[in-house]
Amino acid sequence: MAQQVRGVVAPGKGQPVRIETIVVPDPGPGEAVVDVQACGVCHTDLHYREGGINDEFPFLLGHEAAGVVESVGEGVTEVAPGDFVILNWRAVCGQCRACTRGRPWYCFDTHNAAQKMTLEDGTELSPALGIGAFADKTLVAAGQCTKVDPAARPEAAGLLGCGVMAGLGAAINTGGVGRGDSVAVIGCGGVGAAAVLGARLAGAARIIAVDLDERKLATASSLGATHTVNGAEKDVVATVRELTGGFGADVVIDAVGRPETYEQAFNARDLAGTVVLVGVPTPEMRLELPLLEVFGRGGSLKSSWYGDCLPSRDFPMLIDLYLQGRLDLDAFVSETIPLDGVEAAFEKMHRGDVLRSVVVL
């Protein structure tokens, strides 16, 4: 029987979010209903509210979440009622050309729940990234649920569902940071800070955090950055080169996603080094680079989709590291807020006052 719960809805482009009654259907084949315990407030949710993703309003926001499976539909074997899970927005299909080539983190046919959640009047909702977790309960594809150790705090565990995983994965999975490497991270918001943490976890010897905000640089230092560069005061490329013996960093991660920061990343890497783009550009942005420099520098220019993670592989491992005290996910939880605090959390995020506000249900 369908359930009625509270949810945070973006009714139209640029309009403030509001709490509405949401109708959550029983799970159908391949689906699960999850009792949401915590959900981080991510920039992507704000992009949805501003119409920066698409115009399929109204949106049910929230996607960076953890909770407990309440019920499952026919044919579901991955999870069962009572399982503590992290939700992910790239449920792999297992059958596309990426999956069959053994590269499921690139899955080209990820899937979501087939049924729609609605408002009381029957208006269909578009769940953010196929999740919609600013709600007491949500309906997702069962493959979007990854079972992890229930000893983890939901407020921290849920952050692996998007931003923290994107940053960690950009360093570890996409960038292939190894022991003794030098790494520069441009942009130290939530994703960039996680990239700093990932570089430390991978054993990088030198981690250079770059930002315009001294508060973010201080946070990056607390997470493992060995050096900081305020891009408003110093030439980023020259300073990164100076800090790496004049050569440039082995791996440079652009967690901003603008042409000017990408050019900095390109020019701040060593010969045969790697650039990883994990910050998301907007459609109108264009990039111009000397092709001879692209050839002459060698190495790799990569983009990182969701940290090139495979949730079934990465989430349980990272939660184990968290429970061992080796991965400080708690450091990303700046504050916990109620469901009606999302709009105010957007303002704090825009001002750079928080790494993550986390809704606790």
C-alpha positions, 0 to 999 in steps of 0.5 A: 500500500502506498505511503504518504511521507514528508519530502523537500520539493523544488516547485519551479526554477529558482523558487524556494524549496518547500516541504510537501506530502509525498506519495511513495508507492510499494516497490515493484520488480527490482525496486526498494523502499528505503527509510532515509536516516540522513541526507547531505545537502549537495551543490547538485541539489541547488543546481536542480532547484536553479534549473541547471540540470533540466526543467523537469519540475517539480523535483524531489531533492536529496541524493547523498543519503543512507538509511534502512531498507524497509521493503523490496519488490519482486526479484530483488536479491541484492538487499533485504528489509533491515539492511543498512545501505548507502544510496548511489545514483549510478546503479550498474546494469551489468549488461552494457558494453562497459559492464561486459568489458569488466569496467562497470564503473563506466556503466553506460545504462545505469537505472532508476526505479520504474515507478514515480513518486508523486504529490498528493494530487498525482503530480509526478516528481522527478527525484534528484539523480534518481533518488529523492532522499530529502524525504522520510522514505524514498523509492529507488532501484534496488541496485542503488542500495549498497549494503554496508556495516550498520555501525557507521553513523548515517550522517557520515556514511551517506556522504559517500553517496555523492560528493565525498566519493567523487573526491576520494575516487578522483584521487584514488580511482581516476588519478591513480595517486600512489605512494610518494606522489605529489598532488595538487587539488584546485578547489577545496570545497566538499569534493576537493577536500575529499580529494585531499583526503583521498590523496593522503589515504593513497600515500601521496608525499606532497599534497598542495591545496589551492583555493581562494578561501582561507577557511577551505585551505585550513580545512584541507590542511586538517585533512592532510594537505602539506601545503596551501596556496591562496590563488587570490594572492599567488600565481597557482602554476608557479607556486605548485611548480616551486613546491615540486622542485620546479617540475609540477605535480604528478597528479592535478585535480580540478575540483572547480570545473572552469576553463581557467582552473583547468588551464592551471591544472594542465600547466601545473602538472609534471611531464607525463603527469595526470590531470583529473577534472571532477568539477562539473562545467556548465554547458557554455564553457569552452576550453582552448589549449595549445595542441603541441603542449597536449602532445609534448607534455604527454601523460593523461587528461581525464574526467572523473565520473562519480570518482569512477567508483563501483559502489558494491566494491568501494562503499563497504571498503571505505566504511570499514576504513572509517570504522577503523579510524583511518578515514575521517568522514565525520570531518565533512559533517559541518552541521546536522539540520531538520528537513525544513532547514534545506533552504537555509543550508543552500545559503550557507553552502553558497557562502562557503560556510560549510563542507556539508549540512546533513539532514537528519530524519 
